[in-house]
């Protein structure tokens, strides 16, 4: 595995990137919309196949526990258009 890149602030987080937190791999999902501006919270979802299944929420101080895993992307979300949905019904 390549060298992990430490994260020092929430501004360095990239959506869809994979981070290692306490030995498990998580995908950065989003900023918590209900968190105050002075105390932002960042939500990470575990990758499939990981032992831990719960989301992890880190604040601006604990985000330093996250380390970026280079050259690894999270699950690519696909969107379906109306035609695909209509065909799948029949």
C-alpha positions as CSV (number, residue, x, y, z in Angstrom):
1,X,0.0,0.0,0.0
2,X,1.2,3.5,-0.8
3,X,2.1,6.1,1.8
4,X,-0.9,7.5,3.5
5,X,-1.4,11.3,3.4
6,X,-2.4,12.9,6.7
7,X,-5.3,15.3,6.8
8,X,-4.9,18.4,8.9
9,X,-8.1,20.3,8.3
10,X,-11.6,19.7,6.9
11,X,-10.8,21.9,3.8
12,X,-8.5,19.1,2.6
13,X,-11.3,16.5,2.4
14,X,-12.5,15.5,-1.1
15,X,-15.9,13.9,-1.7
16,X,-15.7,10.3,-2.8
17,X,-12.1,9.9,-1.7
18,X,-11.1,7.0,0.6
19,X,-9.7,7.7,4.0
20,X,-8.3,5.4,6.6
21,X,-9.6,6.1,10.1
22,X,-8.5,3.9,13.0
23,X,-7.5,1.1,10.7
24,X,-10.7,0.9,8.6
25,X,-11.4,2.4,5.1
26,X,-14.1,5.0,4.8
27,X,-15.4,7.2,2.0
28,X,-15.9,10.9,2.7
29,X,-19.7,11.5,2.2
30,X,-20.6,15.1,3.2
31,X,-20.4,17.9,5.7
32,X,-23.2,17.7,8.3
33,X,-25.7,20.4,7.3
34,X,-27.0,20.8,10.8
35,X,-23.6,21.5,12.4
36,X,-22.8,25.0,13.4
37,X,-20.3,27.0,11.4
38,X,-17.9,27.2,14.4
39,X,-18.0,23.4,14.9
40,X,-18.2,21.7,11.5
41,X,-18.8,17.9,11.4
42,X,-17.7,15.6,8.6
43,X,-19.5,12.3,7.8
44,X,-17.7,9.2,6.5
45,X,-19.3,6.0,5.3
46,X,-17.5,2.6,5.4
47,X,-16.6,0.9,2.2
48,X,-18.3,-2.3,1.4
49,X,-16.5,-5.3,2.8
50,X,-15.4,-3.5,5.9
51,X,-16.1,-5.0,9.3
52,X,-17.5,-1.7,10.7
53,X,-20.9,-0.8,9.2
54,X,-21.7,2.5,11.0
55,X,-21.0,6.0,9.7
56,X,-18.2,7.9,11.4
57,X,-18.7,11.6,12.3
58,X,-15.6,13.6,12.9
59,X,-15.4,17.2,14.1
60,X,-12.7,19.8,13.2
61,X,-10.3,18.5,15.9
62,X,-10.7,14.8,15.3
63,X,-10.5,15.0,11.5
64,X,-6.7,14.7,12.0
65,X,-7.3,11.0,12.6
66,X,-8.2,10.6,9.0
67,X,-5.5,9.7,6.4
68,X,-6.0,9.9,2.7
69,X,-5.4,6.7,0.7
70,X,-4.0,7.8,-2.7
71,X,-5.2,6.1,-5.9
72,X,-8.2,4.6,-4.3
73,X,-11.8,5.8,-5.0
74,X,-15.0,5.1,-3.2
75,X,-18.1,3.6,-4.7
76,X,-19.1,5.3,-7.9
77,X,-22.7,6.2,-7.7
78,X,-24.6,5.8,-10.9
79,X,-27.8,7.6,-11.8
80,X,-30.6,6.0,-13.8
81,X,-32.6,7.9,-16.3
82,X,-36.4,7.4,-16.9
83,X,-35.8,4.9,-19.8
84,X,-33.9,2.5,-17.6
85,X,-36.4,2.7,-14.8
86,X,-39.3,2.1,-17.3
87,X,-37.5,-0.9,-18.8
88,X,-36.8,-2.4,-15.5
89,X,-40.5,-2.5,-14.6
90,X,-41.4,-4.8,-17.4
